[in-house]
């Protein structure tokens, strides 16, 4: 069956209890369009928050999330329904690049190299089988790397976003936590988006009630200003490519525009390469989750999925957009609706592309107050770290065994604490890059054949 021909099932109506809609099936087009809109809302919050905190254009990120989703669906032959949104696993590495004076082109160049590496991993997995992932990156190692990536970001929240408006940040964080835990079904899955809306409203009310706020911006420069500023909204076009002048860490304009070419540096590339391990974990877990829901054997498509994510990241970063990854939020929507139709994902991708081509929409994204981002990121970054712990729990990692304790402990402290190893006058390893290398090298250095035998037959999950 063609990837663009879907069998209409259940008379085009909502599937009855216990029934599902497969990847090559669909409901009526009105219902399919509605489901596509749900997927857009589900991915929306994190997809444009992460590029903002990486100093990239969120409008361009939305645009390429749609383009890259279509590319992904084509590369997996329509067998793995997924949406590709912005990856948060790169934020810590990008923050380190910025701290060392790198600009947006250095950021996208480093991410492009990581995308190439992920694509090559996909090729390897496609031909060698999914078992190679467990051999090189067992759950104990993967969990540690994901954890140190997330927790390394804590100072970014504390020093950059939270001080801009601590009370709005606290209220926004409280709302996101409550919505995530207490809101029903779909509403809980879009808690980040709802938190952004809530934060906008609280900031607007604070401007009306208390007037301007005196606080530092992201670079620490103190000024008196409105919390919400829609400057430029009236002049922005309704349709066109995103075209902003991006800023440096101090908020000063640079020569880099939204759409730009990458610059390459080995030092900067090493700072973001650990994110590839997180992407492998994410993608592997998501593909297996989809397989479990649909009942299809998707292991033969594992390599394609990893490779497609890598190629999508290369494509996006080559023009200045942010890196991509499959999104658990959208898999959650599939789980709730039992509609796995790729037609809904194509609809979502098209909607995202249209939003990305609206510069007015981009002005609204840039108007998100720093305090709101503080509340959102304090939850998001912590969740990234705790996904590492979830990998350990899901795979029953026994920390009574020294091999699961000593090497991981050393790498975690180095990664989270930003420990630096000076190799030459011009080259050093620090933070996440050093922590990741230490976790992997130390683990395999002390691993024995006995450890391999004990792991045989273990069921591995990464979601």
Secondary structure, 3 states (H helix, E strand, C coil): CCCCCCEECHHHCCCCCCCCECCCEECCHHHHHHHHHHHHHHHHHHHHHHHHHHCCCHHHHHHHHHHHHHHHHHHCCCCCCCCEEECCCCHHHHHHHHHCCCCHHHHHHHHHHHHHHHHHHHHHHHHHCCHHHHHHCCHHHHHHHHHHHHHCCHHHHHHHHHHHCHHHHHHHHHHHHHHHHHCCHHHHHCHHHHHHHHHHHHHHHHHHHHCCEEEECCCCCEEEECCCCCCCCCCCCCCCCCCCEEECCCCCEEEEECCCCCCCCHHHHHHHHHHHHHHHHHHHHHHHHHHHHHCCCCHHHHHHHHHHHHHHHHHHHHCCCCCEEECHHHHHHHHHHCECCHHHHHHHHHHHHHHHCCHHHHHHHHCCCHHHHHHHHHHHHHHHHHHHHHHHHHCCCCCCCHHHCHHHHHHHHHHHCCCEEECCCCCEEEHHHHHHHHHHHHHHHHCCHHHHHHHCCCCCCCC
